[in-house]
Amino acid sequence: MDPPRGAGEHRRSRAARHGGGRHRRPYRLTLRRFWERPREIEVATGEGGHGGGDARMLEDVIGTPAPDPLHRAAGAADGARSLVTGLAANRSFETGLPVRTRDLLEV
């Protein structure tokens, strides 16, 4: 098993993934449906942090929430689950062992 990446390397890769870098490029994914040829799809992103997600999140929290016909908006419990997942990952990086989220916080 490879050791975890160093903290500096982790920060650099996160910045590139979340739009923190200077060089923006279109994001693409490959759609692979059964019995069809794979095709590339460009993923829409907005300006600013997290591909425009930060501005949308702030508008939902302190402004007027956008319509959510697919019911994808996260609630407080979703936020707590996200937080505890990060806490477990950090504990795992520190110890090199698996960490059960339920041992850190009950949601």
C-alpha positions as CSV (number, residue, x, y, z in Angstrom):
1,M,0.0,0.0,0.0
2,D,1.3,3.4,-0.9
3,P,1.7,6.0,1.9
4,P,-0.7,9.0,1.9
5,R,0.4,12.0,-0.1
6,G,2.1,14.8,1.7
7,A,0.0,17.7,3.0
8,G,1.4,20.1,0.4
9,E,0.7,17.8,-2.5
10,H,-2.9,17.3,-1.2
11,R,-3.5,21.1,-1.1
12,R,-2.2,21.6,-4.6
13,S,-4.3,18.9,-6.1
14,R,-7.4,20.1,-4.3
15,A,-6.9,23.7,-5.6
16,A,-6.6,22.4,-9.2
17,R,-9.8,20.3,-8.8
18,H,-11.9,23.0,-7.3
19,G,-11.0,25.8,-9.7
20,G,-8.3,27.4,-7.5
21,G,-5.7,27.3,-10.3
22,R,-5.0,30.0,-12.9
23,H,-5.4,27.7,-15.9
24,R,-9.0,26.9,-16.5
25,R,-9.9,24.2,-19.0
26,P,-13.2,22.6,-19.9
27,Y,-14.1,19.5,-17.9
28,R,-15.2,16.5,-19.8
29,L,-16.6,13.1,-18.9
30,T,-17.0,10.0,-21.0
31,L,-20.6,8.6,-21.1
32,R,-20.6,4.9,-21.6
33,R,-24.1,3.6,-22.2
34,F,-24.7,-0.1,-22.8
35,W,-24.6,-1.1,-26.4
36,E,-23.6,2.4,-27.6
37,R,-20.3,4.0,-28.5
38,P,-18.7,6.0,-25.7
39,R,-19.1,9.8,-26.2
40,E,-17.5,12.8,-24.4
41,I,-19.7,15.4,-22.8
42,E,-18.5,18.8,-21.7
43,V,-19.4,19.5,-18.1
44,A,-20.8,23.0,-17.5
45,T,-18.9,25.1,-14.9
46,G,-19.4,28.6,-13.7
47,E,-17.0,31.3,-12.6
48,G,-15.5,31.4,-9.2
49,G,-14.8,28.8,-6.5
50,H,-15.9,25.2,-7.0
51,G,-16.8,25.8,-10.6
52,G,-19.4,28.4,-9.7
53,G,-20.9,26.3,-6.9
54,D,-19.8,28.7,-4.1
55,A,-21.9,31.5,-5.5
56,R,-24.9,29.2,-6.0
57,M,-24.6,27.8,-2.5
58,L,-24.4,31.3,-0.9
59,E,-27.5,32.4,-2.9
60,D,-29.3,29.3,-1.5
61,V,-28.2,30.0,2.0
62,I,-28.6,33.8,2.3
63,G,-30.5,34.8,-0.8
64,T,-33.3,33.3,-2.8
65,P,-32.9,29.6,-3.4
66,A,-33.0,28.5,-7.1
67,P,-35.7,26.0,-8.2
68,D,-34.6,22.4,-7.4
69,P,-36.8,20.2,-9.5
70,L,-34.5,17.2,-9.1
71,H,-34.4,17.6,-5.3
72,R,-30.6,17.7,-5.1
73,A,-30.3,20.4,-2.4
74,A,-28.5,19.3,0.7
75,G,-29.9,19.8,4.1
76,A,-28.3,20.1,7.6
77,A,-28.0,16.3,8.0
78,D,-26.2,16.1,4.6
79,G,-23.8,18.8,5.7
80,A,-23.1,16.9,9.0
81,R,-22.5,13.7,7.1
82,S,-20.0,15.5,4.8
83,L,-18.2,17.0,7.8
84,V,-17.9,13.7,9.6
85,T,-16.6,12.0,6.3
86,G,-13.8,14.6,6.2
87,L,-13.1,14.1,9.9
88,A,-12.8,10.4,9.4
89,A,-10.5,10.9,6.4
90,N,-8.2,13.1,8.4
91,R,-8.1,10.7,11.2
92,S,-7.3,7.9,8.8
93,F,-4.5,9.9,7.2
94,E,-3.1,10.5,10.7
95,T,-3.3,6.9,11.9
96,G,-3.1,5.0,8.6
97,L,-6.1,2.9,9.7
98,P,-9.7,2.8,8.6
99,V,-12.1,4.9,10.6
100,R,-15.8,4.3,11.0
101,T,-17.8,7.6,10.7
102,R,-20.3,6.3,13.3
103,D,-17.4,6.2,15.8
104,L,-16.9,9.9,15.4
105,L,-20.3,11.4,15.3
106,E,-23.9,10.1,15.2
107,V,-26.0,11.8,12.5
